[in-house]
Amino acid sequence: MLGSIIAWIVVGAIAGWLASVVMGTRRGQSLLEDIVVGIVGGLIGGFVLDLLDIGGEVSGINIASIVVAFIGAVILLVILRAVRGTAQV
């Protein structure tokens, strides 16, 4: 259980940071925001990839999990940018 939580935090931090760099939100985003964006991104990425019948799940600290969470985090940041009208989360 604790290992899973730590894995989600690590994957979330990496994916959230990568997405913030790609989307240009790096200056206004803290580590905690990176983690939250990455974790929510993992959920969104898994959902979207499942809808596309590609199958994506975050299952530990590995490249596939980071890619799934990164895709979802970018989607989340695009949505937030559109809703807020800014580049910051």
MODELLER restraints for C-alpha pairs under 7 A, 6 or more apart:
rsr = mdl.restraints
at = mdl.atoms
rsr.add(forms.Gaussian(group=physical.xy_distance, feature=features.Distance(at['CA:4:A'], at['CA:60:A']), mean=6.95, stdev=0.5))
rsr.add(forms.Gaussian(group=physical.xy_distance, feature=features.Distance(at['CA:7:A'], at['CA:60:A']), mean=5.50, stdev=0.5))
rsr.add(forms.Gaussian(group=physical.xy_distance, feature=features.Distance(at['CA:7:A'], at['CA:61:A']), mean=5.58, stdev=0.5))
rsr.add(forms.Gaussian(group=physical.xy_distance, feature=features.Distance(at['CA:8:A'], at['CA:39:A']), mean=6.43, stdev=0.5))
rsr.add(forms.Gaussian(group=physical.xy_distance, feature=features.Distance(at['CA:9:A'], at['CA:35:A']), mean=6.08, stdev=0.5))
rsr.add(forms.Gaussian(group=physical.xy_distance, feature=features.Distance(at['CA:11:A'], at['CA:38:A']), mean=6.96, stdev=0.5))
rsr.add(forms.Gaussian(group=physical.xy_distance, feature=features.Distance(at['CA:11:A'], at['CA:61:A']), mean=6.09, stdev=0.5))
rsr.add(forms.Gaussian(group=physical.xy_distance, feature=features.Distance(at['CA:11:A'], at['CA:66:A']), mean=5.65, stdev=0.5))
rsr.add(forms.Gaussian(group=physical.xy_distance, feature=features.Distance(at['CA:12:A'], at['CA:34:A']), mean=6.87, stdev=0.5))
rsr.add(forms.Gaussian(group=physical.xy_distance, feature=features.Distance(at['CA:12:A'], at['CA:35:A']), mean=4.55, stdev=0.5))
rsr.add(forms.Gaussian(group=physical.xy_distance, feature=features.Distance(at['CA:12:A'], at['CA:36:A']), mean=6.68, stdev=0.5))
rsr.add(forms.Gaussian(group=physical.xy_distance, feature=features.Distance(at['CA:12:A'], at['CA:37:A']), mean=6.91, stdev=0.5))
rsr.add(forms.Gaussian(group=physical.xy_distance, feature=features.Distance(at['CA:12:A'], at['CA:38:A']), mean=3.67, stdev=0.5))
rsr.add(forms.Gaussian(group=physical.xy_distance, feature=features.Distance(at['CA:12:A'], at['CA:39:A']), mean=4.56, stdev=0.5))
rsr.add(forms.Gaussian(group=physical.xy_distance, feature=features.Distance(at['CA:12:A'], at['CA:69:A']), mean=6.87, stdev=0.5))
rsr.add(forms.Gaussian(group=physical.xy_distance, feature=features.Distance(at['CA:13:A'], at['CA:31:A']), mean=6.96, stdev=0.5))
rsr.add(forms.Gaussian(group=physical.xy_distance, feature=features.Distance(at['CA:13:A'], at['CA:34:A']), mean=5.29, stdev=0.5))
rsr.add(forms.Gaussian(group=physical.xy_distance, feature=features.Distance(at['CA:13:A'], at['CA:35:A']), mean=4.13, stdev=0.5))
rsr.add(forms.Gaussian(group=physical.xy_distance, feature=features.Distance(at['CA:13:A'], at['CA:38:A']), mean=5.92, stdev=0.5))
rsr.add(forms.Gaussian(group=physical.xy_distance, feature=features.Distance(at['CA:15:A'], at['CA:38:A']), mean=5.03, stdev=0.5))
rsr.add(forms.Gaussian(group=physical.xy_distance, feature=features.Distance(at['CA:15:A'], at['CA:66:A']), mean=5.63, stdev=0.5))
rsr.add(forms.Gaussian(group=physical.xy_distance, feature=features.Distance(at['CA:15:A'], at['CA:69:A']), mean=5.65, stdev=0.5))
rsr.add(forms.Gaussian(group=physical.xy_distance, feature=features.Distance(at['CA:15:A'], at['CA:70:A']), mean=4.48, stdev=0.5))
rsr.add(forms.Gaussian(group=physical.xy_distance, feature=features.Distance(at['CA:15:A'], at['CA:73:A']), mean=6.86, stdev=0.5))
rsr.add(forms.Gaussian(group=physical.xy_distance, feature=features.Distance(at['CA:16:A'], at['CA:34:A']), mean=4.21, stdev=0.5))
rsr.add(forms.Gaussian(group=physical.xy_distance, feature=features.Distance(at['CA:16:A'], at['CA:35:A']), mean=5.82, stdev=0.5))
rsr.add(forms.Gaussian(group=physical.xy_distance, feature=features.Distance(at['CA:16:A'], at['CA:37:A']), mean=5.23, stdev=0.5))
rsr.add(forms.Gaussian(group=physical.xy_distance, feature=features.Distance(at['CA:16:A'], at['CA:38:A']), mean=4.04, stdev=0.5))
rsr.add(forms.Gaussian(group=physical.xy_distance, feature=features.Distance(at['CA:16:A'], at['CA:70:A']), mean=6.61, stdev=0.5))
rsr.add(forms.Gaussian(group=physical.xy_distance, feature=features.Distance(at['CA:16:A'], at['CA:73:A']), mean=6.07, stdev=0.5))
rsr.add(forms.Gaussian(group=physical.xy_distance, feature=features.Distance(at['CA:17:A'], at['CA:34:A']), mean=5.32, stdev=0.5))
rsr.add(forms.Gaussian(group=physical.xy_distance, feature=features.Distance(at['CA:18:A'], at['CA:70:A']), mean=6.91, stdev=0.5))
rsr.add(forms.Gaussian(group=physical.xy_distance, feature=features.Distance(at['CA:19:A'], at['CA:70:A']), mean=5.93, stdev=0.5))
rsr.add(forms.Gaussian(group=physical.xy_distance, feature=features.Distance(at['CA:19:A'], at['CA:73:A']), mean=5.94, stdev=0.5))
rsr.add(forms.Gaussian(group=physical.xy_distance, feature=features.Distance(at['CA:19:A'], at['CA:74:A']), mean=5.28, stdev=0.5))
rsr.add(forms.Gaussian(group=physical.xy_distance, feature=features.Distance(at['CA:20:A'], at['CA:26:A']), mean=5.03, stdev=0.5))
rsr.add(forms.Gaussian(group=physical.xy_distance, feature=features.Distance(at['CA:24:A'], at['CA:87:A']), mean=6.95, stdev=0.5))
rsr.add(forms.Gaussian(group=physical.xy_distance, feature=features.Distance(at['CA:25:A'], at['CA:87:A']), mean=5.63, stdev=0.5))
rsr.add(forms.Gaussian(group=physical.xy_distance, feature=features.Distance(at['CA:25:A'], at['CA:88:A']), mean=5.37, stdev=0.5))
rsr.add(forms.Gaussian(group=physical.xy_distance, feature=features.Distance(at['CA:28:A'], at['CA:88:A']), mean=5.79, stdev=0.5))
rsr.add(forms.Gaussian(group=physical.xy_distance, feature=features.Distance(at['CA:29:A'], at['CA:89:A']), mean=6.76, stdev=0.5))
rsr.add(forms.Gaussian(group=physical.xy_distance, feature=features.Distance(at['CA:37:A'], at['CA:73:A']), mean=5.70, stdev=0.5))
rsr.add(forms.Gaussian(group=physical.xy_distance, feature=features.Distance(at['CA:38:A'], at['CA:69:A']), mean=5.77, stdev=0.5))
rsr.add(forms.Gaussian(group=physical.xy_distance, feature=features.Distance(at['CA:38:A'], at['CA:70:A']), mean=6.71, stdev=0.5))
rsr.add(forms.Gaussian(group=physical.xy_distance, feature=features.Distance(at['CA:38:A'], at['CA:73:A']), mean=5.45, stdev=0.5))
rsr.add(forms.Gaussian(group=physical.xy_distance, feature=features.Distance(at['CA:39:A'], at['CA:69:A']), mean=6.87, stdev=0.5))
rsr.add(forms.Gaussian(group=physical.xy_distance, feature=features.Distance(at['CA:40:A'], at['CA:73:A']), mean=6.93, stdev=0.5))
rsr.add(forms.Gaussian(group=physical.xy_distance, feature=features.Distance(at['CA:41:A'], at['CA:69:A']), mean=4.83, stdev=0.5))
rsr.add(forms.Gaussian(group=physical.xy_distance, feature=features.Distance(at['CA:41:A'], at['CA:70:A']), mean=6.47, stdev=0.5))
rsr.add(forms.Gaussian(group=physical.xy_distance, feature=features.Distance(at['CA:41:A'], at['CA:71:A']), mean=6.94, stdev=0.5))
rsr.add(forms.Gaussian(group=physical.xy_distance, feature=features.Distance(at['CA:41:A'], at['CA:72:A']), mean=3.81, stdev=0.5))
rsr.add(forms.Gaussian(group=physical.xy_distance, feature=features.Distance(at['CA:41:A'], at['CA:73:A']), mean=3.82, stdev=0.5))
rsr.add(forms.Gaussian(group=physical.xy_distance, feature=features.Distance(at['CA:41:A'], at['CA:76:A']), mean=6.36, stdev=0.5))
rsr.add(forms.Gaussian(group=physical.xy_distance, feature=features.Distance(at['CA:42:A'], at['CA:58:A']), mean=6.39, stdev=0.5))
rsr.add(forms.Gaussian(group=physical.xy_distance, feature=features.Distance(at['CA:42:A'], at['CA:68:A']), mean=5.96, stdev=0.5))
rsr.add(forms.Gaussian(group=physical.xy_distance, feature=features.Distance(at['CA:42:A'], at['CA:69:A']), mean=3.64, stdev=0.5))
rsr.add(forms.Gaussian(group=physical.xy_distance, feature=features.Distance(at['CA:42:A'], at['CA:72:A']), mean=5.67, stdev=0.5))
rsr.add(forms.Gaussian(group=physical.xy_distance, feature=features.Distance(at['CA:44:A'], at['CA:72:A']), mean=4.78, stdev=0.5))
rsr.add(forms.Gaussian(group=physical.xy_distance, feature=features.Distance(at['CA:45:A'], at['CA:68:A']), mean=5.11, stdev=0.5))
rsr.add(forms.Gaussian(group=physical.xy_distance, feature=features.Distance(at['CA:45:A'], at['CA:69:A']), mean=5.59, stdev=0.5))
rsr.add(forms.Gaussian(group=physical.xy_distance, feature=features.Distance(at['CA:45:A'], at['CA:71:A']), mean=5.55, stdev=0.5))
rsr.add(forms.Gaussian(group=physical.xy_distance, feature=features.Distance(at['CA:45:A'], at['CA:72:A']), mean=3.77, stdev=0.5))
rsr.add(forms.Gaussian(group=physical.xy_distance, feature=features.Distance(at['CA:46:A'], at['CA:56:A']), mean=4.66, stdev=0.5))
rsr.add(forms.Gaussian(group=physical.xy_distance, feature=features.Distance(at['CA:46:A'], at['CA:57:A']), mean=5.02, stdev=0.5))
rsr.add(forms.Gaussian(group=physical.xy_distance, feature=features.Distance(at['CA:46:A'], at['CA:68:A']), mean=6.27, stdev=0.5))
rsr.add(forms.Gaussian(group=physical.xy_distance, feature=features.Distance(at['CA:49:A'], at['CA:55:A']), mean=5.30, stdev=0.5))
rsr.add(forms.Gaussian(group=physical.xy_distance, feature=features.Distance(at['CA:49:A'], at['CA:56:A']), mean=5.31, stdev=0.5))
rsr.add(forms.Gaussian(group=physical.xy_distance, feature=features.Distance(at['CA:50:A'], at['CA:56:A']), mean=6.04, stdev=0.5))
rsr.add(forms.Gaussian(group=physical.xy_distance, feature=features.Distance(at['CA:56:A'], at['CA:68:A']), mean=6.17, stdev=0.5))
rsr.add(forms.Gaussian(group=physical.xy_distance, feature=features.Distance(at['CA:57:A'], at['CA:65:A']), mean=6.40, stdev=0.5))
rsr.add(forms.Gaussian(group=physical.xy_distance, feature=features.Distance(at['CA:57:A'], at['CA:68:A']), mean=6.78, stdev=0.5))
rsr.add(forms.Gaussian(group=physical.xy_distance, feature=features.Distance(at['CA:58:A'], at['CA:65:A']), mean=4.32, stdev=0.5))
rsr.add(forms.Gaussian(group=physical.xy_distance, feature=features.Distance(at['CA:58:A'], at['CA:68:A']), mean=6.79, stdev=0.5))
rsr.add(forms.Gaussian(group=physical.xy_distance, feature=features.Distance(at['CA:59:A'], at['CA:65:A']), mean=6.07, stdev=0.5))
rsr.add(forms.Gaussian(group=physical.xy_distance, feature=features.Distance(at['CA:80:A'], at['CA:89:A']), mean=6.57, stdev=0.5))
rsr.add(forms.Gaussian(group=physical.xy_distance, feature=features.Distance(at['CA:81:A'], at['CA:87:A']), mean=5.37, stdev=0.5))
